[in-house]
Amino acid sequence: MRYLEMEPSHIGGVKKLLDMCFDSSAWSESMIRSQLEKPCSYCTIAEECGDIIAYLAYEQIADEGSIIEVAVHPDYRRQGIARELINSALHNSEGLSEVFLEVRESNISARALYESLGFEELSVRADYYDDPKENAVIMRKIYENSGN
Ligand SMILES: CC(C)(COP(=O)(O)OP(=O)(O)OC[C@H]1O[C@@H](n2cnc3c(N)ncnc32)[C@H](O)[C@@H]1OP(=O)(O)O)[C@@H](O)C(=O)NCCC(=O)NCCS
């Protein structure tokens, strides 16, 4: 398996992966492309035998990071791949004070992943998601040198 910085040629493979991981709420190809093209965005993938089996979209603006999207192919879960993608994105970020993310309240595996990486629940946004309607849990990780 290889971890790579995402390129435009990976968009189709990422789309296939997200369709598998997110049902009706999966991003379209144009959303994946716009995320890749944002100047503040850092997208990485994991590839196995030519297939894209994991994806991370991360952003940093000034001292604030955001985990935008993360997905791992069902056959490759619980092998530390999401943890590796997120840790290396955070490790490569300079001058971070805090990192935020939103997650569906019912997404127990993702919430466990983020907690294992030091994120803590900050607040709940009611009915934030559609299809199906659901609350979002906002999580935050604070960096010790941030002064917060
Ligand atoms: C959430 C997701 C990205 C996790 O990917 P993963 O590669 O399996 O996660 P990792 O193997 O790196 O897990 C790291 C830690 O997270 C926690 N974790 C991950 N999945 C878990 C699960 N199903 N149940 C409990 N804890 C879990 C564990 O603490 C785990 O460490 P451990 O295996 O040593 O116990 C994956 O399940 C997925 O793609 N889900 C569908 C898409 C999704 O919901 N994305 C998040 C949107 S906010």
The ligand as an SDF file (V2000), in Angstrom:
LIG
                    3D

 48 50  0  0  0  0  0  0  0  0999 V2000
  -14.3340    6.1560   10.2290 C   0  0  0  0  0  0  0  0  0  0  0  0
  -13.3200    5.4900    9.2930 C   0  0  0  0  0  0  0  0  0  0  0  0
  -12.7110    6.5490    8.3740 C   0  0  0  0  0  0  0  0  0  0  0  0
  -12.2050    4.8340   10.1630 C   0  0  0  0  0  0  0  0  0  0  0  0
  -11.1880    4.3510    9.2970 O   0  0  0  0  0  0  0  0  0  0  0  0
  -10.1820    3.1840    9.7610 P   0  0  0  0  0  0  0  0  0  0  0  0
   -9.0160    3.1770    8.8280 O   0  0  0  0  0  0  0  0  0  0  0  0
  -10.9320    1.9180    9.9350 O   0  0  0  0  0  0  0  0  0  0  0  0
   -9.7330    3.6990   11.2070 O   0  0  0  0  0  0  0  0  0  0  0  0
   -8.3840    3.2720   11.9480 P   0  0  0  0  0  0  0  0  0  0  0  0
   -8.1030    1.8340   11.6790 O   0  0  0  0  0  0  0  0  0  0  0  0
   -7.3100    4.2550   11.6400 O   0  0  0  0  0  0  0  0  0  0  0  0
   -8.8440    3.4210   13.4720 O   0  0  0  0  0  0  0  0  0  0  0  0
   -8.1070    4.1540   14.4180 C   0  0  0  0  0  0  0  0  0  0  0  0
   -8.8680    4.0930   15.7420 C   0  0  0  0  0  0  0  0  0  0  0  0
  -10.1720    4.6450   15.6120 O   0  0  0  0  0  0  0  0  0  0  0  0
  -11.1150    3.9160   16.4190 C   0  0  0  0  0  0  0  0  0  0  0  0
  -12.0550    3.2020   15.5450 N   0  0  0  0  0  0  0  0  0  0  0  0
  -12.0540    3.1480   14.1900 C   0  0  0  0  0  0  0  0  0  0  0  0
  -13.1140    2.4250   13.7470 N   0  0  0  0  0  0  0  0  0  0  0  0
  -13.7790    2.0110   14.8510 C   0  0  0  0  0  0  0  0  0  0  0  0
  -14.9530    1.2320   15.0500 C   0  0  0  0  0  0  0  0  0  0  0  0
  -15.6480    0.7310   14.0110 N   0  0  0  0  0  0  0  0  0  0  0  0
  -15.3750    1.0090   16.3210 N   0  0  0  0  0  0  0  0  0  0  0  0
  -14.6880    1.5060   17.3730 C   0  0  0  0  0  0  0  0  0  0  0  0
  -13.5640    2.2530   17.2560 N   0  0  0  0  0  0  0  0  0  0  0  0
  -13.1190    2.5040   16.0120 C   0  0  0  0  0  0  0  0  0  0  0  0
  -10.2640    2.9190   17.2110 C   0  0  0  0  0  0  0  0  0  0  0  0
   -9.8180    3.5870   18.3750 O   0  0  0  0  0  0  0  0  0  0  0  0
   -9.1070    2.7010   16.2520 C   0  0  0  0  0  0  0  0  0  0  0  0
   -7.9430    2.2300   16.8760 O   0  0  0  0  0  0  0  0  0  0  0  0
   -7.7570    0.6210   17.1340 P   0  0  0  0  0  0  0  0  0  0  0  0
   -8.1330   -0.0730   15.8620 O   0  0  0  0  0  0  0  0  0  0  0  0
   -6.3110    0.5160   17.4840 O   0  0  0  0  0  0  0  0  0  0  0  0
   -8.6940    0.2780   18.2530 O   0  0  0  0  0  0  0  0  0  0  0  0
  -14.0040    4.3490    8.4640 C   0  0  0  0  0  0  0  0  0  0  0  0
  -14.7650    3.5380    9.3310 O   0  0  0  0  0  0  0  0  0  0  0  0
  -14.9090    4.8640    7.3420 C   0  0  0  0  0  0  0  0  0  0  0  0
  -14.4470    5.1040    6.2250 O   0  0  0  0  0  0  0  0  0  0  0  0
  -16.2210    5.0290    7.6370 N   0  0  0  0  0  0  0  0  0  0  0  0
  -17.1780    5.4920    6.6170 C   0  0  0  0  0  0  0  0  0  0  0  0
  -16.9200    6.9250    6.2240 C   0  0  0  0  0  0  0  0  0  0  0  0
  -17.0430    7.8520    7.4250 C   0  0  0  0  0  0  0  0  0  0  0  0
  -17.9310    7.7330    8.2530 O   0  0  0  0  0  0  0  0  0  0  0  0
  -16.1130    8.8340    7.5020 N   0  0  0  0  0  0  0  0  0  0  0  0
  -16.0770    9.8330    8.5600 C   0  0  0  0  0  0  0  0  0  0  0  0
  -16.9150   11.0100    8.1890 C   0  0  0  0  0  0  0  0  0  0  0  0
  -16.8970   12.2310    9.4820 S   0  0  0  0  0  0  0  0  0  0  0  0
  1  2  1  0
  2  3  1  0
  2  4  1  0
  2 36  1  0
  4  5  1  0
  5  6  1  0
  6  7  2  0
  6  8  1  0
  6  9  1  0
  9 10  1  0
 10 11  2  0
 10 12  1  0
 10 13  1  0
 13 14  1  0
 14 15  1  0
 15 16  1  0
 15 30  1  0
 16 17  1  0
 17 18  1  0
 17 28  1  0
 18 19  1  0
 18 27  1  0
 19 20  2  0
 20 21  1  0
 21 22  1  0
 21 27  2  0
 22 23  1  0
 22 24  2  0
 24 25  1  0
 25 26  2  0
 26 27  1  0
 28 29  1  0
 28 30  1  0
 30 31  1  0
 31 32  1  0
 32 33  2  0
 32 34  1  0
 32 35  1  0
 36 37  1  0
 36 38  1  0
 38 39  2  0
 38 40  1  0
 40 41  1  0
 41 42  1  0
 42 43  1  0
 43 44  2  0
 43 45  1  0
 45 46  1  0
 46 47  1  0
 47 48  1  0
M  END
$$$$
